[in-house]
C-alpha cells in the first residue's frame, strides 16, 4: 500500500499521530475533525495515499464507493438523523489543505459555526 512518510494523514493511519477514531478497516480510517465545522464532523481517509481526486483511477472506484456507503453508516451510528453533507476538496484551488484524499462528512443541528 502506498504511503508518504511526510503526510499528516499517513502518519495518523500508521498510528504515529493520535486521532479520535470512529472506524477502521483494511481500506479506510475515520476520525473526528480536530477543527469541526458542524456538531458532528468526521473525516474518512483511505489508507492508500492518494493526493487528491486528480489521482483517482478506475481501480479506485470500489474504495470511493466504500467510503460513501461507510459514511452513511457512521453518521447513523453517531446519531445524525436530520441530514448531513459530504465535502471532498480537490487541489489548492478547491480548498484542499492536506495533500491526501479525504472526505469530510458533517451533520447535526444547524446553524453550523462554519459552512
C-alpha positions, 0 to 999 in steps of 0.5 A: 500500500502506498504511503508518504512518510511526510503526510499528516494523514499517513502518519495518523493511519500508521498510528504515529499521530493520535486521532479520535477514531470512529472506524477502521478497516483494511481500506479506510480510517475515520476520525473526528475533525480536530477543527469541526465545522458542524456538531458532528464532523468526521473525516474518512481517509483511505489508507492508500495515499492518494493526493487528491481526486486528480489521482483517482483511477478506475481501480479506485472506484470500489474504495470511493464507493466504500467510503460513501456507503461507510459514511452513511453508516457512521453518521447513523451510528453517531446519531445524525438523523436530520441530514448531513453533507459530504465535502471532498476538496480537490487541489489548492484551488478547491480548498484542499489543505492536506495533500491526501484524499479525504472526505469530510462528512458533517451533520447535526443541528444547524446553524453550523459555526462554519459552512 
